Amino acid sequence: MKNLDSIRNTSIDYFRGRQEKLQALSVNTCTGNETVLLIQDNPSWGFNSMNEELEAQGVNFCTISSDQIDSVNLSRFKEIIIPSAQFDNYYANIMPNEVILPSIEAFVRSGGILSANLAWVQYYSTVATFVGGLKYQESYTENNNIANSSHPIITAALPCFGGNCGQIIDNGYRNDLDGWNASSHGYFTNLPIGTGVILTDENNNPVMIEYPYGRGRVIVTFTTPEWDYYFGGRKLLANELAYQSYLVRRGSRGLFVGVE
């Protein structure tokens, strides 16, 4: 494993160096009939991977920036997506005082699905509290492992449009899970009751999990699926979004083993 400080500094320098070179942000204006809300200030890691895969799968989504949250009725959506690698103002807006917004927590509690790719939030705060009291620890690892081989994000057993889904096999460098500089940027602690672990790091710490909260559900990861997607590892992000689309159709009931 690479030295933690080396990985951390390389990641920070790379991302900051791209600030002047970011791709133009793809924005889908909300018109009133969308089911999925993407809250995004800048393309993750400078790439429009999230937007590209949402469009490839035909997801009915729209985009707002983090400073627009208070002006949007979140309850009209079935799912909210928080992407990786946003700048500090983003996390300050969704986690004021280092606690997730009450409006986002209420959205999940009332039956909504929250998908959160949190790699990079650790640079905003290492003590923030997420939905249901979830916390995290900054940590950089290159090798991630499958904790639940039956989970639909791993098996890719669900309908997936766009052609980028596939079974996660964890077989070597940049083959699904390992070697992405870094493959995970932290792990989760204070896991809510009912949490299912999907992926772990090389120290067996959870880096992708799913848990119920109220009548809703949270799928959250410290891996880097948007980065992997740009460099050829498309399956993890595609499978993640296909599973979430399945939950939207089902009304947020999650499954840790197989599908009904």
ABEGO torsion letter per residue (X at the ends): XBBAAAAAAAAAAAAAAAAAABBBBBBBBBAGABABBBBBABBBGGBAAAAAAAAAAGBBBBBBBAAAAAABBAAABABBBBBBGBBAAAAAAABBGGBBBAAAAAAAAAGBBBBBBABGAAAABAABBBBGGBBBBBBBBABBBBABAABAAAAGABBBBGGABEBBAGBEBGBGABGAOBABAEBBBGBBBGBBBABBBAAGBBABBBBBBEABBBBBBABBAAAAAAAGBAAAAAAAAAAAAAAAAAGGBBBABEBX
